[in-house]
Amino acid sequence: MMNTEIFKSLTVEQFALLGMRDVAYVKDVRVEGQAAYAIHSADGNAVAVLANRDVAFATVRQNELEPVSVH
């Protein structure tokens, strides 16, 4: 079982930073009427826009991050 006691002592700011260095989000977007896939860092900053979902996920993994799909 996971020890959750450590989470009870985190501030809101500390909790928000969890996973910041490990996760990137991939979101469906439209660019000039075409489907594309935006990569965002965990804090919401746009990093890249790619035409192919698989390439977007591969790009995230190549940068040693875990991709998460946003709907």
Biotite code that builds the C-alpha atoms (Angstrom):
import biotite.structure as struc

atoms = struc.array([
    struc.Atom([0.000, 0.000, 0.000], chain_id="A", res_id=1, res_name="MET", atom_name="CA", element="C"),
    struc.Atom([1.216, 3.508, -0.828], chain_id="A", res_id=2, res_name="MET", atom_name="CA", element="C"),
    struc.Atom([2.128, 5.819, 2.038], chain_id="A", res_id=3, res_name="ASN", atom_name="CA", element="C"),
    struc.Atom([0.024, 8.931, 1.447], chain_id="A", res_id=4, res_name="THR", atom_name="CA", element="C"),
    struc.Atom([1.000, 10.821, 4.606], chain_id="A", res_id=5, res_name="GLU", atom_name="CA", element="C"),
    struc.Atom([3.637, 12.863, 2.745], chain_id="A", res_id=6, res_name="ILE", atom_name="CA", element="C"),
    struc.Atom([0.954, 14.356, 0.489], chain_id="A", res_id=7, res_name="PHE", atom_name="CA", element="C"),
    struc.Atom([-0.977, 15.737, 3.459], chain_id="A", res_id=8, res_name="LYS", atom_name="CA", element="C"),
    struc.Atom([1.909, 18.057, 4.343], chain_id="A", res_id=9, res_name="SER", atom_name="CA", element="C"),
    struc.Atom([2.370, 19.544, 0.842], chain_id="A", res_id=10, res_name="LEU", atom_name="CA", element="C"),
    struc.Atom([1.382, 23.106, 0.120], chain_id="A", res_id=11, res_name="THR", atom_name="CA", element="C"),
    struc.Atom([-0.841, 23.813, -2.892], chain_id="A", res_id=12, res_name="VAL", atom_name="CA", element="C"),
    struc.Atom([2.224, 25.099, -4.752], chain_id="A", res_id=13, res_name="GLU", atom_name="CA", element="C"),
    struc.Atom([4.280, 21.986, -3.946], chain_id="A", res_id=14, res_name="GLN", atom_name="CA", element="C"),
    struc.Atom([1.417, 19.720, -5.002], chain_id="A", res_id=15, res_name="PHE", atom_name="CA", element="C"),
    struc.Atom([1.107, 21.575, -8.329], chain_id="A", res_id=16, res_name="ALA", atom_name="CA", element="C"),
    struc.Atom([4.772, 20.910, -9.057], chain_id="A", res_id=17, res_name="LEU", atom_name="CA", element="C"),
    struc.Atom([4.436, 17.122, -8.731], chain_id="A", res_id=18, res_name="LEU", atom_name="CA", element="C"),
    struc.Atom([5.272, 15.487, -12.034], chain_id="A", res_id=19, res_name="GLY", atom_name="CA", element="C"),
    struc.Atom([6.450, 18.731, -13.655], chain_id="A", res_id=20, res_name="MET", atom_name="CA", element="C"),
    struc.Atom([9.723, 17.146, -14.732], chain_id="A", res_id=21, res_name="ARG", atom_name="CA", element="C"),
    struc.Atom([8.180, 13.863, -15.863], chain_id="A", res_id=22, res_name="ASP", atom_name="CA", element="C"),
    struc.Atom([5.073, 14.605, -17.928], chain_id="A", res_id=23, res_name="VAL", atom_name="CA", element="C"),
    struc.Atom([4.196, 16.315, -21.205], chain_id="A", res_id=24, res_name="ALA", atom_name="CA", element="C"),
    struc.Atom([0.683, 16.623, -22.596], chain_id="A", res_id=25, res_name="TYR", atom_name="CA", element="C"),
    struc.Atom([-0.362, 15.953, -26.194], chain_id="A", res_id=26, res_name="VAL", atom_name="CA", element="C"),
    struc.Atom([-3.516, 17.725, -27.327], chain_id="A", res_id=27, res_name="LYS", atom_name="CA", element="C"),
    struc.Atom([-5.477, 17.643, -30.595], chain_id="A", res_id=28, res_name="ASP", atom_name="CA", element="C"),
    struc.Atom([-5.432, 21.078, -32.239], chain_id="A", res_id=29, res_name="VAL", atom_name="CA", element="C"),
    struc.Atom([-6.202, 22.613, -35.628], chain_id="A", res_id=30, res_name="ARG", atom_name="CA", element="C"),
    struc.Atom([-3.611, 24.683, -37.460], chain_id="A", res_id=31, res_name="VAL", atom_name="CA", element="C"),
    struc.Atom([-4.786, 26.488, -40.585], chain_id="A", res_id=32, res_name="GLU", atom_name="CA", element="C"),
    struc.Atom([-7.726, 24.083, -40.780], chain_id="A", res_id=33, res_name="GLY", atom_name="CA", element="C"),
    struc.Atom([-5.543, 20.969, -40.525], chain_id="A", res_id=34, res_name="GLN", atom_name="CA", element="C"),
    struc.Atom([-5.466, 18.461, -37.659], chain_id="A", res_id=35, res_name="ALA", atom_name="CA", element="C"),
    struc.Atom([-2.275, 18.648, -35.605], chain_id="A", res_id=36, res_name="ALA", atom_name="CA", element="C"),
    struc.Atom([-0.974, 17.642, -32.174], chain_id="A", res_id=37, res_name="TYR", atom_name="CA", element="C"),
    struc.Atom([0.394, 20.174, -29.713], chain_id="A", res_id=38, res_name="ALA", atom_name="CA", element="C"),
    struc.Atom([2.891, 19.185, -27.054], chain_id="A", res_id=39, res_name="ILE", atom_name="CA", element="C"),
    struc.Atom([2.612, 21.112, -23.792], chain_id="A", res_id=40, res_name="HIS", atom_name="CA", element="C"),
    struc.Atom([4.846, 20.998, -20.748], chain_id="A", res_id=41, res_name="SER", atom_name="CA", element="C"),
    struc.Atom([3.192, 20.109, -17.460], chain_id="A", res_id=42, res_name="ALA", atom_name="CA", element="C"),
    struc.Atom([2.773, 23.803, -16.615], chain_id="A", res_id=43, res_name="ASP", atom_name="CA", element="C"),
    struc.Atom([0.771, 24.347, -19.818], chain_id="A", res_id=44, res_name="GLY", atom_name="CA", element="C"),
    struc.Atom([3.409, 26.023, -21.984], chain_id="A", res_id=45, res_name="ASN", atom_name="CA", element="C"),
    struc.Atom([3.231, 25.023, -25.649], chain_id="A", res_id=46, res_name="ALA", atom_name="CA", element="C"),
    struc.Atom([6.459, 23.321, -26.728], chain_id="A", res_id=47, res_name="VAL", atom_name="CA", element="C"),
    struc.Atom([5.768, 22.058, -30.265], chain_id="A", res_id=48, res_name="ALA", atom_name="CA", element="C"),
    struc.Atom([3.055, 21.317, -32.804], chain_id="A", res_id=49, res_name="VAL", atom_name="CA", element="C"),
    struc.Atom([3.377, 18.226, -35.005], chain_id="A", res_id=50, res_name="LEU", atom_name="CA", element="C"),
    struc.Atom([1.212, 16.841, -37.774], chain_id="A", res_id=51, res_name="ALA", atom_name="CA", element="C"),
    struc.Atom([1.204, 13.247, -36.512], chain_id="A", res_id=52, res_name="ASN", atom_name="CA", element="C"),
    struc.Atom([0.061, 11.939, -33.107], chain_id="A", res_id=53, res_name="ARG", atom_name="CA", element="C"),
    struc.Atom([2.537, 9.042, -33.067], chain_id="A", res_id=54, res_name="ASP", atom_name="CA", element="C"),
    struc.Atom([5.399, 11.418, -33.853], chain_id="A", res_id=55, res_name="VAL", atom_name="CA", element="C"),
    struc.Atom([4.247, 13.745, -31.060], chain_id="A", res_id=56, res_name="ALA", atom_name="CA", element="C"),
    struc.Atom([4.259, 10.877, -28.554], chain_id="A", res_id=57, res_name="PHE", atom_name="CA", element="C"),
    struc.Atom([7.651, 9.653, -29.807], chain_id="A", res_id=58, res_name="ALA", atom_name="CA", element="C"),
    struc.Atom([9.052, 13.165, -29.469], chain_id="A", res_id=59, res_name="THR", atom_name="CA", element="C"),
    struc.Atom([7.886, 13.364, -25.861], chain_id="A", res_id=60, res_name="VAL", atom_name="CA", element="C"),
    struc.Atom([9.436, 9.965, -25.070], chain_id="A", res_id=61, res_name="ARG", atom_name="CA", element="C"),
    struc.Atom([12.714, 10.903, -26.797], chain_id="A", res_id=62, res_name="GLN", atom_name="CA", element="C"),
    struc.Atom([12.961, 13.731, -24.311], chain_id="A", res_id=63, res_name="ASN", atom_name="CA", element="C"),
    struc.Atom([12.587, 11.263, -21.443], chain_id="A", res_id=64, res_name="GLU", atom_name="CA", element="C"),
    struc.Atom([9.085, 12.403, -20.525], chain_id="A", res_id=65, res_name="LEU", atom_name="CA", element="C"),
    struc.Atom([5.849, 10.491, -20.188], chain_id="A", res_id=66, res_name="GLU", atom_name="CA", element="C"),
    struc.Atom([3.230, 11.567, -22.734], chain_id="A", res_id=67, res_name="PRO", atom_name="CA", element="C"),
    struc.Atom([-0.348, 12.076, -21.564], chain_id="A", res_id=68, res_name="VAL", atom_name="CA", element="C"),
    struc.Atom([-3.207, 12.569, -24.004], chain_id="A", res_id=69, res_name="SER", atom_name="CA", element="C"),
    struc.Atom([-5.513, 15.517, -23.347], chain_id="A", res_id=70, res_name="VAL", atom_name="CA", element="C"),
    struc.Atom([-9.054, 15.390, -24.739], chain_id="A", res_id=71, res_name="HIS", atom_name="CA", element="C"),
])
